[in-house]
Amino acid sequence: MKTPIDQNQVGCRFCGSKDQKEFVAQERMFRLPGSFLYQECLTCGSIQLKKSPENLGSFYPEQYYSFLDLQASPNWKKVLKKIRLKIFLAAGILSPSYGYWLGKVHRRFDQKIADIGCGNGQLLYELHASGYTNLSGFDPFIPENKRLDEGIHLYKMSFDQAEGLYDLIMMHHSFEHLEDPRQVLSTCFEKLNPGGQLLIRCPVADAEVWKEKREYWVQLDAPRHLIIPSVSGLGILADQTGFTLEEVEFDSDAFQFWGTEAYERNQPLDPQQILPVYTSKELKEMKQKALLFNQEGKGDQACFYLTKPIKS
């Protein structure tokens, strides 16, 4: 996943089209200096940063959300989490707070799972507390290799350096931080067992908010988001790399509205300062609007369920 992109030859990194529209964006989460040239594909609608800054790591400061301290649970709470998950998997109720998607990718509690862009490992910790036993996280930006518990290992490396095969590979809002989506999907394909699953949750360029607000869209997140696919763009690339795209599920929420409005007001992304501006009625209306956008395929993020065919 570290092979540099040839800036002189690259078209759309999803569909390959050379028909691109350029625009300039700024870093808005922390209001750091700099302007960044992006390309919007006029064929499939996907978005990509034309050239990554050499100092990209400096845009991931210590206060970046994925590096916050891990929140551990007492033993009694772990017992409740295990019970809750079993009820959810059996009856579809009491969905775990970390994700509805688990009901669609669960096969066994000992399935071998990799989380790409794991950050502090909070998601893997929650999965382990709920009963999963074979968990690995990969993130080149974490300080060091670490074992959180028996059955949870975090590795300071990119996933192409990982050894062995996996039953489930997950990317929860990390895919958009990787420069070459074709190489990412090819690596994941190679490292999945036949019949294995790839789960990608990421912003999508189908978003109505992106079309209306453009450079102020909160999930453009320049320059950390190097790529943002459209649904059709990722579908094309998934097919070309051998995957079967089983389902696309929009799962955006009110963040797309209040985060974008904050950027329009030139505010940094601090929910404690932003959210008190709104009444409970306004926040409820944003939530309802997000649900409607998801139903209409206009939300600003989606969950992609992909499978490696048993015979490939």
Buried (B, 14 or more C-beta within 10 A) or exposed (E): BEEEBEEEEBBBBBBBBEEBEEEEBBBBBEEBEEEBEBBBBEBBBBBBBBBBBEEBEEBEEEEBEBBEEEEEBEEEEBEEBBEBBBEBBEEEEEBBEBBBBBEBBBEEBEBBBBBBBBBBBBBBBBBBBBBBBBBBBBBBBBEEEBEBEEBBBBBBEBBBEBEEBBBBBBBBBBBBBBBBBEBBBBBBBEBBBEEBBBBBBBBBBBBBBBEEBEBBBBBBBBBBBBBBBBBBBBBBBBEBBBBEBEEBBBBBBBBBBBBBBBBEEEBEBEEEEBEEEBEEEEBEBBEEBBBEBBEEBBBBBBBBBBBBEEEE
